[in-house]
Amino acid sequence: MVSKTDIDDESGDESGDESKLLSIYGDINEEMSAEIVQSLFLLAKINNDPIQLIVSTHGGVAEELFAIYDTMRIIREEVPIYTLGLGKVMSSGLLILSGGTKGHRRAGKNARFMFHDINSTYGGTLAELKNSFEETKILQQKYLIALADETGNEIGVFRKMISKKKDIFFSPKKALELKIIDKIL
């Protein structure tokens, strides 16, 4: 059974501001990213109590992922961000979940994870497609480097996974092995 202490703070200190709860449900797009980025900065100004961030997403736009992730990196220098993966933690959601404060990245025991190559949605002329292809490669590399940094794994671990050229689904136990999370609730 998951207790309030598991969700708030594993130290047992329940004095945290419960209003510092934020969730990412659904696709990560420009609108959601703007809302999450602004909310993270506002919550960080309240006090230094941890921000609770629940993640349940199929993923979304890579550029918007990086807006959220960079905000998390900036804020967690001063204010801890405790992440909790529930339901689906897929694609962009993996980096957001792993981007929480180390030791406080958790997932429900029934969560499902998925990792894959970055999808490109660019179109246009042949010249535009070539340019967009290069940009997609850059985003893919940034994503792999960030995941490696957050998990302490070699980048090759994630390269090997995406070399299968398909969606890779896995359990919280595998997410724990990959150091995407620190604890299964």
C-alpha positions, -999 to +999 in steps of 0.1 A: +000+000+000+013+035-008+011+059+021+009+097+021+045+096+033+056+077+002+040+103-021+052+134-001+086+126+012+103+094+021+119+111+052+085+111+069+083+149+070+048+157+061+051+194+066+055+201+028+031+224+011+005+200-005-003+228-030+031+222-046+016+193-066+018+195-104+008+168-130+016+161-166-013+141-181-017+137-218+004+148-248+033+172-242+027+201-266+033+238-267+003+247-245+011+221-219+048+229-219+040+266-213+017+257-184+042+233-168+072+257-171+053+286-157+039+265-129+073+251-119+088+285-116+058+298-096+059+268-072+096+272-068+091+308-055+067+297-028+094+281-006+121+254-007+097+225+000+098+199-027+076+201-058+057+169-065+054+162-102+032+134-114+039+121-149+015+101-171+020+107-208+025+091-242+051+118-249+049+146-274+070+173-291+107+170-283+113+208-282+086+212-256+101+183-236+134+202-234+116+233-222+102+214-193+134+194-187+156+225-187+132+242-163+134+212-140+172+212-141+173+249-132+148+247-104+161+215-088+194+234-080+174+252-053+141+232-048+138+195-050+115+180-076+100+146-066+087+128-097+061+100-097+052+080-128+017+066-129-001+049-157+019+055-189+054+070-189+064+070-225+088+087-249+093+123-236+079+112-202+109+091-195+132+121-194+108+142-174+104+114-148+142+107-146+148+145-144+135+146-109+157+149-078+178+117-075+165+095-047+130+108-053+121+095-088+093+069-082+067+050-102+036+030-093+040-007-096+015-009-125+030+019-146+041+011-181+072+026-198+081+030-234+112+042-252+118+048-289+135+070-315+124+106-317+096+110-342+098+138-367+067+156-379+084+179-403+073+183-439+079+205-469+103+206-499+132+182-503+156+208-490+134+215-460+132+177-453+170+174-454+174+203-430+146+189-407+163+155-408+195+170-394+176+188-367+159+155-357+193+139-354+204+167-332+173+164-310+178+126-308+214+130-296+204+156-270+177+132-257+201+103-254+227+124-237+202+138-212+189+103-204+224+091-199+232+120-177+201+115-155+205+078-151+243+074-150+241+049-178+264+050-208+247+065-238+252+032-256+226+015-233+199+038-249+214+036-284+211-001-283+175+001-273+165+024-301+186+004-326+157-021-326+137+004-346+105-001-326+087+009-295+104-007-265+079-013-237+090-022-202+080-025-165+089-004-135+114-031-125+133-025-158+129+013-153+146+008-118+174-013-135+179+015-160+180+040-131+151+060-147+135+057-112+148+051-077+118+033-062+087+014-071+056+022-050 
